[in-house]
Amino acid sequence: MRPNPLREAFAAKTPALGVWLSTPSSVTSEVAARVGFDYVCIDMQHGLIGYSDITSMLQTLTLGSGTPTVRVPWNEPGIIGKVLDAGAMAVIVPMVNTVEQAEQAVQRGMYPPRGARSSGPIRVAPVEGADYADVANDHVSIIPMIETVEAMDNIDGILSVDGVDAIYVGPMDLGVSMGLGRGTTDPSFFEALDLIIAKCNEHGVVPGIHANPENVQSQIARGFHMLTVHTDLSAMRLGLVDALAVGRGRDVADEGDGGGY
C-alpha cells in the first residue's frame, strides 16, 4: 500500500490539512494533488461531479502525496463501494445522524467479516497492490459527517461505532440545524463545536471540520485535527478578485461566496 498521510496524521494526532474539489476537472485535481495537502477531497454531494468524473480525477490524485478522498452524495452502499473501487482511500459520508446510520456507513466501506462491501477493487488494487482486498479494512477511512442537532444528540453512540476513527463537522448545516443560520458566530455554536471535540477526545476519534484560510488556525487551536482549508472555486474566485483589484488599482466587489463548500 502507498503512504496514507491522512491516517498517518490520525495516528500521530497532528493536524491533517486538505483541499476540497467541486468542479469536474482532472486538471484541477492534478494541480491540487501536487501542492502538498494531506488529503484532497472530491465532492460528489454538492459538487458538480459525477462518477465518470471522479475516476479520472482519482487517477491524477495518485500523482500527488495526499490521501485520495471522496465525499459521497449519501449514505448508500452502491456509491460508497464504487468510489472505493475507483481508488478513494477515505470516504466522507454526509448526514449521519444516528448510531444505525454510522454502523451502515462503516459496513458499506469494509470487507467481510467487518462489513458488507462487495469485492471488486477494479482500479484500486492495481494502484495500491495485489494484497489490497486483504488489508483494505485497516487502510480505508469511513468518516461520518456530524451536521445536525440529531447527530449531536447521538454523538456518544456515533463515536462508539467500531470503525469510526474520525468524524467531519459540516458547520453550515450544523448552524442551520441549530436555528442559527449559515456562518453563525453565536456562542452556542462554538459551544457545540467544543462539545464535539471533547466527545471525540473521550472516544479516541479524530475531530474534523470544514474550515477556510481565515479560521483554520483558530480551529486547530480549538482542537480539530482534520481540516479542509480551501476549495477550488473559492480559491479561484478570491484569486481573480485580488488580481482584478491590483489591475484596477482599487478594491473591487466580491459578489460570490463559492457556494459554501
Backbone torsions as a table, in degrees:
resi	resn	phi	psi	omega
1	MET	NA	141.5	175.9
2	ARG	-72.4	160.5	177.7
3	PRO	-57.5	144.6	-179.5
4	ASN	-122.8	89.8	-174.7
5	PRO	-57.9	-31.4	-179.2
6	LEU	-64.7	-48.8	179.7
7	ARG	-69.9	-32.1	175.9
8	GLU	-63.2	-41.2	177.1
9	ALA	-66.3	-39.4	176.5
10	PHE	-56.8	-46.9	-176.8
11	ALA	-66.7	-36.3	-177.9
12	ALA	-85.1	-7.7	-178.0
13	LYS	58.0	39.9	175.6
14	THR	-113.7	153.1	-177.9
15	PRO	-62.2	132.9	172.3
16	ALA	-104.7	125.0	-177.1
17	LEU	-109.4	135.2	-176.6
18	GLY	-135.3	173.5	176.9
19	VAL	-128.0	153.4	-172.0
20	TRP	-115.7	129.7	-178.8
21	LEU	-112.4	126.3	-178.7
22	SER	-114.5	-10.8	-176.5
23	THR	-104.3	140.4	-177.3
24	PRO	-79.6	76.4	-176.2
25	SER	-139.9	120.3	175.7
26	SER	-71.6	-23.2	175.7
27	VAL	-68.5	-44.9	177.5
28	THR	-60.9	-45.3	-179.2
29	SER	-66.9	-33.8	177.3
30	GLU	-64.0	-45.0	178.2
31	VAL	-62.1	-47.3	-179.0
32	ALA	-61.8	-35.9	-177.1
33	ALA	-64.0	-28.7	-173.5
34	ARG	-94.3	1.3	-177.7
35	VAL	-75.7	-36.8	-179.6
36	GLY	118.3	14.7	176.1
37	PHE	-65.4	154.2	176.5
38	ASP	-73.6	-28.1	174.4
39	TYR	-149.2	153.4	174.2
40	VAL	-125.8	120.7	-175.0
41	CYS	-105.7	124.8	173.5
42	ILE	-91.8	122.2	-173.7
43	ASP	-96.5	105.8	177.2
44	MET	-91.8	-10.0	-177.8
45	GLN	-81.2	-62.2	-179.3
46	HIS	-105.0	-9.2	176.0
47	GLY	-75.1	173.1	-177.2
48	LEU	-96.2	38.6	-166.1
49	ILE	-119.9	129.1	175.8
50	GLY	-107.9	179.4	-175.9
51	TYR	-63.6	-39.3	-179.6
52	SER	-63.9	-26.0	177.8
53	ASP	-76.0	-40.3	-170.8
54	ILE	-69.5	-25.9	-179.1
55	THR	-59.7	-50.8	179.6
56	SER	-68.8	-33.1	178.5
57	MET	-67.4	-40.8	177.0
58	LEU	-65.3	-33.1	176.2
59	GLN	-61.3	-41.6	179.7
60	THR	-71.9	-30.8	178.3
61	LEU	-64.6	-25.9	177.3
62	THR	-62.6	-23.5	-179.9
63	LEU	-73.0	-18.8	-178.3
64	GLY	-102.7	-172.4	-176.5
65	SER	-103.2	-11.9	-177.0
66	GLY	-76.6	155.0	179.0
67	THR	-71.2	123.3	177.2
68	PRO	-66.9	121.6	-172.6
69	THR	-129.6	144.3	178.1
70	VAL	-133.0	131.9	165.6
71	ARG	-92.8	116.4	-178.8
72	VAL	-78.2	161.9	-179.5
73	PRO	-64.8	-32.3	-175.1
74	TRP	-163.5	171.8	-179.6
75	ASN	-82.5	76.1	-172.5
76	GLU	-132.2	133.7	-170.9
77	PRO	-64.3	-36.3	-176.3
78	GLY	-60.2	-50.8	-175.1
79	ILE	-74.6	-33.8	176.8
80	ILE	-60.8	-46.5	178.8
81	GLY	-63.6	-40.4	-176.5
82	LYS	-68.3	-39.6	-179.9
83	VAL	-71.1	-32.2	175.3
84	LEU	-67.6	-42.8	177.9
85	ASP	-63.2	-29.6	-179.6
86	ALA	-80.1	-14.1	175.0
87	GLY	129.4	-0.6	175.9
88	ALA	-65.8	137.7	176.7
89	MET	-108.9	-5.5	172.4
90	ALA	-143.7	139.8	-179.8
91	VAL	-127.2	122.2	175.3
92	ILE	-95.6	124.8	-172.9
93	VAL	-111.1	117.7	-175.3
94	PRO	-76.3	158.3	169.8
95	MET	51.9	49.2	173.4
96	VAL	-90.2	108.8	-170.1
97	ASN	-111.2	-14.5	-175.5
98	THR	-134.8	165.6	175.7
99	VAL	-60.4	-43.8	-179.6
100	GLU	-58.9	-43.3	-180.0
101	GLN	-66.0	-37.0	176.5
102	ALA	-65.5	-42.2	177.5
103	GLU	-62.4	-40.5	178.4
104	GLN	-62.5	-43.2	-179.8
105	ALA	-59.5	-46.4	179.8
106	VAL	-64.5	-44.9	179.3
107	GLN	-56.7	-40.6	-176.0
108	ARG	-73.4	-16.8	-179.9
109	GLY	-104.9	-2.2	-176.0
110	MET	-118.2	143.2	174.6
111	TYR	-76.1	154.4	173.5
112	PRO	-58.7	149.1	8.2
113	PRO	-87.2	-5.6	-178.1
114	ARG	-75.8	-24.6	-176.1
115	GLY	-147.5	-158.5	-175.6
116	ALA	-131.2	20.6	179.2
117	ARG	-65.5	134.0	178.1
118	SER	-76.6	143.2	-177.6
119	SER	-83.7	122.3	177.7
120	GLY	175.4	56.3	-175.8
121	PRO	-76.0	70.1	-165.7
122	ILE	-61.5	-38.3	177.0
123	ARG	-105.6	-37.5	-170.4
124	VAL	-68.4	-31.9	-179.4
125	ALA	-65.9	-45.8	175.9
126	PRO	-60.7	-29.5	-178.3
127	VAL	-81.4	-45.5	-173.1
128	GLU	-92.2	-17.4	177.7
129	GLY	127.1	154.8	-175.5
130	ALA	-63.7	-22.0	-179.5
131	ASP	-92.1	12.9	-174.8
132	TYR	-51.2	-50.8	-174.9
133	ALA	-63.3	-25.0	-179.6
134	ASP	-79.0	-27.3	-172.8
135	VAL	-118.2	-2.1	-173.0
136	ALA	-57.7	-38.2	-176.6
137	ASN	-59.3	-25.9	-179.3
138	ASP	-93.9	-0.9	-176.5
139	HIS	-122.2	-22.3	-179.4
140	VAL	-87.6	139.3	177.2
141	SER	-110.7	126.7	173.1
142	ILE	-106.4	117.0	-167.5
143	ILE	-119.7	101.4	178.2
144	PRO	-69.4	146.6	174.6
145	MET	-92.7	134.0	174.6
146	ILE	-105.3	108.2	-172.9
147	GLU	-148.9	20.2	177.9
148	THR	-143.2	162.3	174.6
149	VAL	-62.1	-37.1	178.6
150	GLU	-60.7	-43.1	177.3
151	ALA	-62.8	-38.8	177.5
152	MET	-62.6	-39.2	179.0
153	ASP	-64.4	-26.8	-176.4
154	ASN	-108.8	19.1	-169.6
155	ILE	-61.3	-41.2	-179.2
156	ASP	-61.8	-43.9	-179.7
157	GLY	-66.6	-42.4	179.7
158	ILE	-61.9	-44.1	-177.8
159	LEU	-71.7	-15.7	179.8
160	SER	-87.4	-9.0	-177.1
161	VAL	-67.1	127.4	178.0
162	ASP	-62.1	126.5	-178.5
163	GLY	105.4	-13.1	174.8
164	VAL	-90.4	101.2	178.1
165	ASP	-105.1	-2.5	175.1
166	ALA	-156.8	152.6	170.7
167	ILE	-127.5	165.2	-176.0
168	TYR	-136.2	119.7	-178.4
169	VAL	-83.5	129.8	169.7
170	GLY	-96.4	97.5	-170.7
171	PRO	-66.5	-32.8	-179.8
172	MET	-64.9	-52.4	-178.9
173	ASP	-65.8	-36.0	179.0
174	LEU	-64.4	-43.8	177.7
175	GLY	-61.1	-42.0	178.6
176	VAL	-64.9	-44.0	-179.3
177	SER	-62.7	-31.3	178.9
178	MET	-80.9	-2.2	-180.0
179	GLY	79.8	19.2	-175.2
180	LEU	-107.0	-13.4	178.4
181	GLY	88.4	170.4	179.1
182	ARG	-70.0	140.6	175.3
183	GLY	66.1	26.9	-176.9
184	THR	-65.6	149.1	172.0
185	THR	-117.8	17.8	179.1
186	ASP	-62.5	136.3	-179.0
187	PRO	-55.5	-32.5	-178.7
188	SER	-65.7	-28.3	177.4
189	PHE	-66.8	-45.1	-179.8
190	PHE	-70.0	-28.9	173.0
191	GLU	-64.5	-38.0	177.4
192	ALA	-64.9	-41.4	177.5
193	LEU	-62.2	-42.9	179.3
194	ASP	-63.5	-36.3	177.8
195	LEU	-65.8	-42.8	178.6
196	ILE	-59.2	-45.7	-179.6
197	ILE	-63.0	-44.3	179.8
198	ALA	-61.3	-43.3	179.4
199	LYS	-66.5	-39.5	177.4
200	CYS	-61.4	-45.1	178.8
201	ASN	-62.3	-37.6	179.6
202	GLU	-64.7	-36.7	-176.1
203	HIS	-97.6	0.3	-179.5
204	GLY	71.0	33.4	-179.1
205	VAL	-112.5	140.6	-178.8
206	VAL	-77.2	125.7	176.1
207	PRO	-87.7	128.3	177.6
208	GLY	-120.1	160.8	-179.5
209	ILE	-156.4	152.1	173.1
210	HIS	-83.4	115.6	-175.3
211	ALA	-118.6	-164.7	176.6
212	ASN	-152.9	170.4	-175.8
213	PRO	-58.2	-28.3	-176.5
214	GLU	-77.8	-30.8	-174.0
215	ASN	-116.3	3.2	-173.9
216	VAL	-63.6	-39.5	-179.0
217	GLN	-68.0	-37.9	178.2
218	SER	-68.5	-32.6	177.8
219	GLN	-72.7	-33.9	173.4
220	ILE	-64.2	-45.3	178.6
221	ALA	-61.6	-32.6	178.7
222	ARG	-67.8	-30.3	177.3
223	GLY	131.3	3.0	178.2
224	PHE	-76.4	142.5	-176.3
225	HIS	-121.4	0.8	172.4
226	MET	-135.0	115.3	-171.8
227	LEU	-138.1	126.2	171.2
228	THR	-85.4	120.9	-171.4
229	VAL	-97.6	-15.3	179.3
230	HIS	-163.8	167.2	174.1
231	THR	-124.2	157.4	-178.3
232	ASP	-60.8	-45.7	-176.4
233	LEU	-69.3	-41.4	179.0
234	SER	-66.0	-41.8	179.1
235	ALA	-62.8	-42.4	179.4
236	MET	-65.3	-45.7	-178.4
237	ARG	-61.8	-47.5	-178.4
238	LEU	-65.2	-37.8	176.7
239	GLY	-64.3	-39.7	179.1
240	LEU	-69.1	-39.9	177.6
241	VAL	-61.8	-43.8	178.8
242	ASP	-63.6	-41.5	-180.0
243	ALA	-64.8	-40.4	178.5
244	LEU	-65.3	-39.4	178.6
245	ALA	-62.5	-40.7	177.6
246	VAL	-64.0	-43.6	-179.3
247	GLY	-63.9	-38.2	-179.3
248	ARG	-84.5	-15.8	-178.4
249	GLY	73.8	24.4	-179.9
250	ARG	-161.5	165.6	176.0
251	ASP	-65.6	145.2	175.6
252	VAL	-124.8	156.2	-177.4
253	ALA	-72.7	136.2	172.4
254	ASP	-100.3	106.6	-170.6
255	GLU	-97.5	9.1	179.9
256	GLY	-127.4	171.1	176.9
257	ASP	-133.8	7.9	176.4
258	GLY	75.4	6.7	175.1
259	GLY	80.7	6.0	178.5
260	GLY	91.1	-30.5	175.3
261	TYR	-127.5	NA	NA
